[in-house]
């Protein structure tokens, strides 16, 4: 509603005024300049910096959920590693190189049943964000595309090769429930929302296409909150408190 939007804008205004614009964002895997946060409050396309920050927020939520032991969530660069692995699939490099050790470990955990699914965000055609879920329990490649484009054949070749390499099974392709995009800038938030809804549906509802700007502001507030929490924690760790808590009176 209009009132909720106004409250969000006021909250963002106050939050932005409470942090220093020097230095990097704290509390996330990748340390990025704080000034990058401003893009959440615009209609500009979100970069891999923002997509990975949202992924980190999801991973933090997942840590406190029982599904955390079954679901693997990776950053946007995961597919780049898969692509390189696919390019060297006939040389034996994927099986031997230390560069692919983490990718192999994930594939083995998924194939063995220690993990059930893997999710990540992916930038395609240099202008569009989508979400991918590899559901090893049901042998499915799930794709979220807010513009409803047909999956890229080269993308499917790489995903099909990797899943078959670790399971000897042929995965089918299906669509991941996703809010349809009606503008030129909301694919990043909608791709993340589709992934988050699949992983933690009780926390992340599919958002309305008209609420994308509000959702970007909500994400910005969450990122600032995590940054501020980590900043305070760092200050508190290095500060010598001089006060003591009052003691309860001794019993008579």
MOQUIMO-V495382 format. One record per pair of residues at least 24 apart in sequence whose ideal C-beta (glycine too) atoms are under 10 Angstrom apart, sorted by the first residue. I is the first residue (numbers start at 1). J is the second residue. D is the distance in Angstrom with one decimal. If there is no record, write none. Layout:
I:J:D
I:J:D
//
This chain:
1:211:9.8
1:214:9.5
4:211:9.0
4:214:6.9
4:218:10.0
5:211:8.8
5:213:7.7
5:214:5.7
5:217:8.1
7:214:9.8
7:217:9.8
8:41:9.9
8:213:8.9
8:214:5.7
8:215:9.5
8:216:9.5
8:217:4.5
8:218:6.7
8:220:9.1
8:221:7.5
9:41:8.6
9:213:9.7
9:214:9.2
9:217:6.9
11:217:7.7
11:218:9.0
11:220:9.3
11:221:5.8
11:224:9.5
12:37:9.9
12:40:8.4
12:41:6.1
12:216:9.6
12:217:5.2
12:218:9.2
12:220:5.9
12:221:6.2
12:224:8.2
13:41:9.4
14:221:9.6
14:224:9.8
15:217:9.7
15:220:7.6
15:221:5.8
15:223:9.4
15:224:4.5
15:225:7.6
15:227:9.6
15:228:8.0
16:41:8.0
16:220:8.4
16:221:9.7
16:224:7.3
18:224:7.8
18:228:7.0
19:224:6.2
19:227:6.7
19:228:6.4
19:231:7.7
20:231:8.5
23:227:9.8
23:231:9.1
24:227:9.1
25:49:8.9
25:53:7.3
25:56:10.0
25:223:6.9
25:224:8.7
25:226:8.4
25:227:5.1
25:230:8.8
25:231:9.6
26:226:7.9
26:227:5.1
26:228:8.5
26:229:8.5
26:230:3.9
26:231:5.5
26:232:9.8
26:233:8.8
26:234:7.1
27:53:9.4
27:56:7.9
27:57:9.5
27:60:8.6
27:223:8.4
27:225:9.1
27:226:4.2
27:227:5.5
27:228:8.7
27:229:6.6
27:230:3.7
27:231:8.2
27:233:8.8
27:234:9.8
28:52:7.4
28:53:5.5
28:54:10.0
28:55:9.3
28:56:4.7
28:57:8.5
28:59:9.9
28:60:9.4
28:223:7.8
28:226:7.2
28:227:7.9
28:230:8.7
29:53:9.0
29:55:8.6
29:56:5.8
29:59:8.6
29:75:7.0
30:56:8.3
30:75:7.8
30:77:9.7
34:223:9.9
34:224:9.2
34:227:7.6
36:223:9.8
37:219:9.8
37:220:6.2
37:223:6.2
37:224:6.9
37:227:8.3
38:220:8.7
39:188:9.8
39:216:8.8
39:220:9.0
40:188:9.8
40:189:9.1
40:213:9.8
40:215:9.6
40:216:4.9
40:217:6.9
40:218:9.3
40:219:6.0
40:220:3.7
40:221:9.0
40:222:9.9
40:223:7.4
40:224:9.4
41:213:8.8
41:216:7.0
41:217:6.5
41:220:6.1
42:185:8.5
42:213:9.3
42:216:8.3
43:183:7.8
43:184:8.1
43:185:4.7
43:186:8.6
43:212:9.2
43:213:7.5
43:216:8.8
44:185:6.8
44:188:9.9
45:123:9.8
45:127:7.7
45:128:9.2
45:129:8.4
45:184:8.4
45:185:5.8
45:186:9.5
45:187:7.8
45:188:6.7
46:121:9.9
46:123:9.9
46:129:7.2
46:185:8.2
46:186:9.2
46:187:8.3
46:188:3.5
46:189:7.1
46:191:9.4
46:192:8.7
46:216:8.0
46:219:9.2
47:76:9.3
47:123:8.8
47:129:9.8
47:188:8.3
48:75:8.0
48:76:4.6
48:77:7.5
48:121:8.3
48:122:10.0
48:123:6.7
48:129:9.2
48:188:9.5
49:76:9.3
50:76:10.0
50:129:9.7
50:188:6.5
50:189:9.0
50:192:9.0
50:216:8.9
50:219:8.0
50:220:9.3
50:223:8.5
51:75:8.2
51:76:5.3
51:120:9.5
51:121:4.8
51:122:9.2
51:123:7.9
51:129:6.4
51:131:9.8
51:188:5.9
51:189:9.4
51:191:7.6
51:192:6.6
51:195:9.9
52:76:5.8
52:77:8.3
52:120:10.0
52:121:8.0
53:192:9.7
53:219:7.9
53:220:9.6
53:222:8.9
53:223:5.4
53:226:8.7
53:227:9.6
54:121:7.9
54:188:8.0
54:189:7.9
54:191:9.3
54:192:4.5
54:193:9.0
54:195:8.9
54:196:7.9
54:216:9.9
54:219:5.9
54:222:8.6
54:223:8.1
55:119:8.8
55:120:7.6
55:121:6.4
55:192:7.3
55:195:8.0
55:196:9.0
56:223:8.8
56:226:8.1
57:192:8.9
57:196:8.6
57:219:7.3
57:222:5.5
57:223:7.1
57:225:9.7
57:226:7.0
58:119:8.6
58:121:9.9
58:192:7.5
58:195:7.2
58:196:5.1
58:199:6.6
58:200:7.3
58:203:9.2
58:204:8.0
59:199:9.5
60:222:9.3
60:226:7.4
61:196:8.0
61:199:8.6
61:200:6.0
61:203:6.1
61:204:8.4
61:222:9.7
62:119:10.0
62:196:9.3
62:199:6.4
62:200:6.5
62:203:9.5
64:200:10.0
65:199:8.6
65:200:6.3
65:202:8.8
65:203:8.4
67:116:8.5
67:117:9.4
67:199:6.9
67:200:7.3
68:199:9.6
68:200:9.9
69:114:8.1
69:115:7.9
69:116:9.2
70:110:10.0
70:113:9.2
70:114:8.4
70:115:6.0
70:116:4.3
70:117:7.2
70:137:8.6
70:199:9.8
71:115:6.8
71:116:6.5
71:117:5.5
71:118:7.6
71:119:6.9
71:133:9.1
71:198:9.0
71:199:5.6
71:200:9.1
72:105:10.0
72:106:5.8
72:109:7.2
72:110:7.1
72:114:9.6
72:115:5.1
72:116:8.9
72:117:7.3
72:118:4.5
72:119:7.4
72:120:8.8
72:134:9.0
72:136:9.8
73:117:9.4
73:118:7.6
73:119:5.2
73:120:6.9
73:121:9.4
73:133:9.8
73:195:7.8
73:196:9.4
73:199:6.9
74:102:9.2
74:103:9.3
74:106:7.6
74:118:6.7
74:119:7.5
74:120:4.3
74:121:8.9
74:132:9.6
75:120:6.9
75:121:8.1
76:120:6.8
76:121:5.3
76:122:6.7
76:123:6.5
76:129:8.6
77:120:8.9
77:122:10.0
78:102:9.1
78:103:7.7
78:106:8.5
78:118:8.2
78:119:9.6
78:120:4.8
78:121:9.1
78:122:8.5
78:132:9.1
79:120:6.5
79:121:8.9
79:122:5.1
79:123:8.7
79:124:9.4
79:132:7.4
79:155:8.1
79:158:7.6
79:159:8.5
79:162:9.8
80:122:9.4
80:123:9.8
81:106:9.9
81:162:9.9
82:107:9.5
82:120:9.4
82:122:9.8
82:132:9.9
82:134:10.0
82:155:9.7
82:158:5.5
82:159:7.3
82:161:8.5
82:162:5.5
83:154:8.8
83:155:9.0
83:158:5.7
83:162:9.8
84:158:9.8
85:158:8.3
85:161:8.4
85:162:6.8
85:165:8.6
86:154:9.3
86:157:7.3
86:158:4.6
86:159:9.1
86:160:9.7
86:161:5.3
86:162:7.0
86:165:9.2
87:158:9.0
89:158:9.5
89:161:6.2
89:162:8.8
89:165:7.4
94:161:9.7
94:162:8.9
94:165:7.6
95:165:9.2
103:162:8.1
103:166:9.9
104:165:9.4
104:166:8.3
106:134:9.7
106:162:9.7
106:166:9.0
107:134:9.5
107:136:9.1
107:162:6.6
107:163:8.2
107:165:7.1
107:166:3.9
107:167:8.6
108:166:6.6
109:136:9.2
109:166:9.4
110:134:7.2
110:135:9.5
110:136:4.3
110:137:9.0
110:162:9.8
110:163:8.3
110:166:6.6
110:167:7.9
111:136:6.7
111:163:8.7
111:165:9.1
111:166:4.2
111:167:4.9
111:168:8.8
111:169:9.0
112:136:9.3
112:166:9.1
112:167:9.8
113:137:7.9
117:142:8.5
117:198:8.3
117:199:8.2
118:162:9.8
118:163:9.4
119:144:9.5
119:176:9.1
119:194:9.5
119:195:5.1
119:196:8.9
119:198:6.8
119:199:6.1
120:195:7.7
121:188:8.0
121:191:5.5
121:192:6.3
121:194:9.5
121:195:6.5
122:152:9.8
122:155:7.6
122:159:9.9
122:191:8.1
123:187:9.4
123:188:9.0
123:191:9.3
124:149:8.3
124:151:9.2
124:152:6.1
124:154:9.8
124:155:6.9
124:187:9.6
125:149:8.5
125:152:7.8
127:184:9.2
127:187:8.5
128:181:9.2
128:187:5.3
128:188:9.1
128:191:8.6
129:181:10.0
129:186:9.4
129:187:4.5
129:188:4.5
129:189:8.5
129:190:7.8
129:191:4.2
129:192:7.8
130:155:8.8
130:176:8.9
130:178:8.7
130:187:7.5
130:188:10.0
130:190:9.3
130:191:5.4
130:194:8.5
130:195:9.5
131:176:6.2
131:178:7.5
131:187:9.9
131:190:8.7
131:191:4.4
131:192:7.1
131:193:8.6
131:194:4.8
131:195:4.0
131:196:8.9
131:197:9.5
131:198:7.9
132:159:7.0
132:176:8.2
132:191:9.3
132:195:8.2
133:174:9.4
133:176:5.9
133:194:8.8
133:195:6.9
133:198:5.7
133:199:8.2
134:159:6.7
134:162:8.1
134:163:6.0
134:166:9.9
134:171:7.4
135:163:9.6
135:171:8.1
135:172:9.7
135:174:8.6
135:176:9.7
135:198:9.1
136:163:7.2
136:166:8.2
136:167:6.8
136:169:8.7
136:171:8.4
138:171:8.8
138:172:8.5
138:174:9.0
139:163:7.6
139:164:9.7
139:167:7.3
139:169:5.1
139:170:7.4
139:171:4.8
139:172:6.6
140:171:5.9
140:172:5.6
140:173:7.3
140:174:5.4
140:176:9.7
141:171:5.0
141:172:7.2
141:173:4.9
141:174:7.3
141:176:9.7
142:171:9.7
142:172:9.8
142:173:8.0
142:174:5.5
142:175:7.1
142:176:4.3
142:177:9.2
142:194:9.2
142:195:9.6
142:198:7.3
143:173:6.7
143:174:7.6
143:175:6.2
143:176:6.0
143:178:8.9
143:194:9.4
144:175:7.4
144:176:3.8
144:177:7.6
144:178:4.3
144:179:9.4
144:187:9.9
144:190:7.8
144:191:5.8
144:192:9.3
144:193:8.7
144:194:3.7
144:195:6.7
144:197:9.1
144:198:8.0
145:175:7.9
145:176:8.5
145:178:6.7
145:180:9.7
145:181:8.8
145:187:8.4
145:190:9.2
145:191:8.0
145:194:8.9
146:178:5.4
146:179:6.4
146:180:6.2
146:181:3.7
146:182:9.1
146:183:9.8
146:186:6.9
146:187:5.2
146:188:9.4
146:189:9.0
146:190:4.0
146:191:6.6
146:193:9.0
146:194:7.6
146:209:8.4
146:212:9.7
147:178:9.4
147:180:8.0
147:181:5.4
147:182:9.8
147:184:10.0
147:187:7.0
147:190:9.3
148:175:8.5
148:178:8.3
148:180:6.8
148:181:8.5
151:175:9.2
177:201:9.5
177:206:6.3
178:206:7.4
179:205:9.9
179:206:5.3
179:207:5.8
179:208:7.0
179:209:5.3
179:210:9.8
179:211:9.0
179:212:8.3
179:215:9.7
180:209:6.0
181:209:6.7
181:212:8.2
182:209:5.1
182:210:8.1
182:212:8.8
183:209:8.1
183:210:9.8
183:212:7.2
183:213:9.4
185:212:7.9
185:213:9.2
185:216:9.2
186:211:9.8
186:212:4.0
186:213:8.3
186:215:8.4
186:216:8.2
187:212:9.6
188:212:9.5
188:216:8.6
188:219:9.7
189:213:9.1
189:214:9.9
189:215:5.2
189:216:5.7
189:218:9.5
189:219:7.1
190:215:8.6
192:219:8.0
193:219:9.6
//
